[in-house]
Amino acid sequence: MQPGIDVIPDFFDGLKNRLPYEVLVPIIQKLVIAIFIGLLIGLEREHAKRQTDKIFAGIRTFPLIAIAGFVSAFLSEYIFSYAFPLIFIAFGMLVWIAYFHSSGRGHVGITTEITALLVFILSGLVYWNFLLFAGIVTVVVAIFLSFKVQLHNFAHLVEEKEIYAVLKLAILSVIILPLLPSRTIDPLDVINPRILWLLVIFVAGISFCGYLLTKFIGYKKGISYTAIFGGLVSSTALTFSFSKKSKENSELSTIYGNGIVLASLFIYPKVLIYLSVLDFELFALLLPELTILFVTGLVIAYFNKTGHSQQGNTPALLQNPFEMKAALMFGLIFMIILLTTKLSQIYFGSAGSYIISVLAGITNIDAITISLARVKGNEITNVIAANSILFALLANTISKLMIARVWGTKELSLRTTRGFGILLAVTILILSFNLILIA
């Protein structure tokens, strides 16, 4: 071979695979995932547009955006480290130009353009192996895009006082929470101010979800839906509300009674939610027993159906759980129950725990459930704590039965007595069996 030929570059060197096979295959797999992200978002955007609309990107463009983001991340690793941010800036300018032209034609929405930028970033995250995070964000984005009408309707239904209530409590929590000591401050070693406030927010958050669902879905769908969602807020408050309304609309007494029983069922999954977060051992112990009670209640609710097609649009008189007064009151009640539960544990053992649970359960099941999960010790074992929660549930059911009798009509009282009577009998059987086992 002549010496001059060596300086001529081999044209076919560029066709050689510069990535090992074990590296190339995972890259191709991730590219497919990125394309699927683009397809999912593009499909939603294409489906959402009207026939006459012209959108920035659709079912074809979003996969291409995903490929562009993925390739940019690839170039940043193998060719030029600043490739991704530079290409993203260039793409952002292209999106801005597209929005400028569309807004000139009267289309001022920027949802599709923002989504395009997100798809570009998510595809880069897929390349960098943040697959789970990218997948979660994609699903969240798709949900927000798909529920456009529902979200706008929801925003119009929210009252100003509810927005201010949530904001005040959120701001106060952000300011106060870091200042609260993260240690116990009482002689009994049970009151931790920071944990106490976090638990208040946790309970209020669950109740607030039920409150919103009750207000915006239950009211439109009827008494049964109001009962289901209202039970997540406070089945005791809903019982009082429905009982009073039964006297205002006596012809709906039977349906109100069914609603009270139905609302009371959702106290069982609510307790399980608390325990799954605070004490998984206690959750596992009570799961079969509360499941039995819940299923029993569902059977009762099924046979209680009256066949009325019109259930009435009747809101329940439930207080916003994120109101400052409601949150502080729950915190005070929770603190008192914590202290009394600990004192009963010290001086009376399991018997004291049962007494406190009955007294606390008359008005509220949340505080005693969380207190028992927090103060378990040598005297209060998992079994005793589980039985104490069942005693609280028993007392709460009896309390609602009495409220229905005193404040409701005769028909409502009969309906709730039938439903609660069966639940009380099953609860007593479970408690009796448990007490015999530990005797």
N, C-alpha and C positions, 0 to 999 in steps of 0.2 A: 504493500500500500504506500502511495506517495506521501511524503511528509505534509504537504499542504492540505491534504484531505482532512486531517485531524482537527483543523480549526473550524471546519464547517459543522454547525450544530446538527445533531440528529433530529430530524423533523418528528420522528415517531416517538421520541422520549416523552413528549407531552401526552401521548395516549396511554402511557403506562400508569397503572394505579399506584398513586403515592401513599395511599392509606392501606394499612393491613386489613385483611378481610374481617378480623374480629373487631376492628374499629368501625369499618364501613357499615356493617349490618345494623348495629344499634343506631347509627346515625339515620339510616334509611327508615328504621322503625319509628324513630322520633319524628321524622319528617311526615310520615303518614298520620301520626297523632296531631301534628300541627295543622295538616290539611283538613282533618276531621273537625278541628276547632273552627277553622274558617268556614267549612261547609255548614256546620250547625248554626253559626251566627248569620251567615249569608242566607240560609234557608228561612230563618225567622224574619230577617229584614225583607226578603222577597215576598214572603207570605203577608207581612204586615202592610205593605204598600198597596195603595188603591190602583185601579187600572190606569188612571190618568196621571199618576204621580211619576216623577223621574227622580230617582234617588242616586246618591253618590256611589254606592256600592251594593251589589246584590249577591246572588247565588254563585256567580262566576268570579266576581272581583274579590270577595272576602277570602276564598282559598288562595288566590294569588297574593293577597296581602300577607297571609300566613306564611306562604313560601318565602316571600321577601324578608319577613322578619327572621325566619329560620336561617336562611342563607346568610343574612347579615351577621347573625351570631356565629355561624360557621366561619365566615371570613375574619371575624374578630379574633378567633382562636388560631387560625392557620396562616392568615395572610397579613392582616393589618389590624392591630389591637383596637384602633379607634373606628373601625368600620361600622359597627352597630350604631353608636351614637350619631355618627355623621349621616349615615343613611336614614336613621330615624328623624333627624332634623330635616333632611331633604323631603322625606315623606310627609312630615308635619306641615311643611310649607305647601306641598301639593294639596293636602287636605284643606288647609286654610284658603287657598285659591278657589278650590271647589265650593267651599262654604260661602265665600265672598260672592261667587256668581249665583249660587242658589238663593242666597238671601236677597240679592238684587231682583230676583223674580218673585219675591214675596214669601219664600220658604225660610222662616227664621229658626226652625228647629236645628239643633246641632247633635242630636242623639246618634245618628248614623256615623257622623264624622268622629265623634269621641269613641264610638265602638270600634271603628277602623284602627285608631291608634292603639286601643287596648289589644286588639287581635295581633297587631304587629309585636307588641311587647310580650304577649302570652306565648307567641311562637318562639321568641327568643328564650323565654323561660323554659319551654319544652326542650330546646336544644341543650340548655344548661342543667338538665335533669330535675328541674322543679316540676315534675309531672303532676303530682297530686295537687299541689297548690294551683297550678295552671288549670287543671280540670275543675277544681272547686270554683275558682273565679269565673271560668267560662259558664258554668251552670248558673251561678248567681247573676251574671250579666244577661244570660238568656231569659231568666225568670223576670228580671226587671223590664226587659224589652217586651216580653210576651204579655205582661199584665199592665199594659199602659192604661187602658180604660179603667180597670179596677183601682189602680193606684191614684188616678186623677179623681175618681169618685170618692175614694177614701179621704183624700186631702180636703175635698170640699165638705165632707161630713164632720171632720174633726173641729171641735169648737175651740175658740181662742183660749178659754180658761183651762182646757185640757193641755194645750201646748205649753202654757205658762206653768202649769202644775208640774209637768215632767221636767221642764227646763230649770225651774227653781230647785227641785230635788236633785237634779243632775249637777247643777253648779255648786249647790251646797255640799254634795258628796265629794266633788273634786277638790273643794277648798278644805273641807273638814277632815275627810278621810286620812290624808297624809299626816294631819296633826294629832290624830287619835293614837294613844299608846297601843302597841301590839303586845300587850302583856296583861295578865289579870291584875285588877286593882282592888279586889275585895278580900276579906279574910278567908272566905270559903274557896277561893281560887277558881271561880267559875265565870266572872264577868270580865271579858276581854273586849274593850270598847270597839276596837277595829273590826274584830270578827263579828261582834254584835251588829254593827252597822251594815257590814257586808251581807249578813243573813237577812236583815230587814229589806235591803235592796233586792236580794234574791227572791224572797217571798213576794214582795210587791211587784216584781217583774213578772212572775208567773200569774199572779192575780190580775195584773194590768192586761196581759194578753187575753185572759178570759173576759175582762171588762170590755175591751175593744171588740172582740168577737160577738159578745152579747149585744153591744150597742149597734154595730153595723151589719151584722148578719142575723142575729137572733130576732131582733125587732121586726125585720122584714119577713123572715121565714115563719114566724109564729112562736107560740108559747113553748113548744118542745125544744126548738133550737135555743131559745132564750134560756131555758132551764139547763141545757147541756153546758153552754158556755158560762152561764152564771154560776154553776156549781164549782167552776174553777176559781171564781172570785170568792164567794162565800155562800155556801148552801143555806146557812142559817139566816143570813140577810135576805136571800131570795125567798125562803120559806115565809118569813114575816111579810115581805112585799106581796107575794102571791096570795097569802091568807087574807090580807086586807082587801086586795082587789077582788077576791071571790065574793065579798059582800057588796061590792060596787057592781059586779056583773055576775049575779048568782047563777045565770044560765051557763056560765063557763066554769062553775065550781069543780065539776068532775075533771075537766081538762087541767085546771090549775092544780088540783090534787095530784094528777099524774105527773105534772111538771115538777112538783116538789119532790116526789119520789125519784124521778129521773135525775134531778139536780144532785140529790144526795148520793147517787152512785159514783159520781166523779170525784168524791172525796177520797175514794180508795186509790185510784191512780195518782191523785195529787200527793197523797202520803208516800206512795212508792217513789215518786219523782224526788221528793225531799230526801228520802233515805238512800236512794241510789247515788246521790251526790255526797251526803254527809256520813253515811255508815253503811257500807255495802254488806257487811255481815248481817246487820239488822234487816236490810232490804231482802236478802236471800231468805231469811227466816220467815218474814211476813208475806213474801210473794205468793206462796200457794194459798194462804188463808185469806188474804185480801182479794185474790183472784176468785176464790169461791164466793165471797160476798158480792163481788162485782158481777159475776155471772148470774148469781141468784137474783140480783136486782134487775139485770137485763131481762131475765125471764118474766119477772113481775111486771116490768114496764111494757113488755110485749103483750101480755095478756090484759093489761090495763087499757090498751088502746080502745077508744070508743067508736072509731070509724068516722069521726067528724072530719070533713074535708076542710072546713074553715076553722082555724084555731085562734084567729084574732091576732092583731098586731099590738101587743101589750109590752111595753118596756118594763124591766124590773128596776126597782129603786135601789140601785147599787152605787156605792161611793167609789170614786176614782181612787184606786189603791196608791197612786203616786201623789195624791194630795199630801201636803206636808203634815197636816193634822193626823191623817190616817196612818202615815208612816211612823211618826213619832209615837202615836198611841200604841201601835203594834210593838215598837221597840220597848216601850215602858212595860207593857204586858209580858213580853218575852223575858225581860230582865227579872220581873217579879216571879214568874214561873220558874226560871232558872234557879233563883235563890231558894224558893220554897221546895223545889224538887231536890236540891242538894241537902237542905235541912232535913227533909223527910227521909232522905237516904241515910243520913248520919244517925238520926234519933229513932226512926221507926223501921228502917230497912225496906223490904219489898212492900209491906202493908202500907207504909207511908207513901210510896210511889203510886200505888193503886188509888189511894184517896185523893192525892193531888191530881192525878190524871182524870178522875171522875169530875172533880170540881172545875178543872180547866177546860175539859171537853164540853161542858155545858154550852159555852159561848163560842169557843174557837178551838180547832184541832191543830192548826199550824204551829202555834207556839209550843204546845206540849210535845208534839212530835219532834221538833227540832231540839227542844230542851233535853229530852230523853236521849237523843242521839249524841248530845254534847256532854252529858254528865254521867254517863255510864261508869261504873267503878266496881269495886269489890262487892258491894252490897247489891247494886243493880246490874245484873248480868244481862246478856242478850235476851234470854228467855223472859226475864222479868220486865225488861224494857218493851219487848214485843207484847206481852200481856197488858202492860200499862197503856200502850197505844190502843189496844182492843177495848180496854175499859173506857178510854176517852171517846172512842168511836161509839161505843154503846151509850154513853151519857149524851153525846151530841145528837144521836138519833132520837133518844127519849125527849130531849129538849125541843127538837123540831116537831115531834109529835104533839107536845103540849102547846107549842105556839099555834099549830094548825087548829087544835081544839078550841083555844081561847079566842083567836083572832079570825078564824075562818068560819065558813058556813057549815051546816051539818053534813051536807053532801061532800064537801072537801075533807072534813074530819073523817068521815067513813072511808073515803078513798085512801087517805094517808095512813089511817089505822091499819087497813088491810095490808098495804105495802110495807110499812115500817114494822108491823107485827111479825111478818115473815123474816125480815132482816134482823130484827132483835132476837128472834128464836135461833137463827143460824149463828149469830154472834155469840149468844150465851152457850150454845153447844160447843163451839170452838174454844171458848174460854174455859168451860168446864173440863174439856178434854186436856187442855194445856195445864190447868191447875192440878189435875189428878196426876199428870206425869211428873210434876216437880214436887209433889207432896212427899 
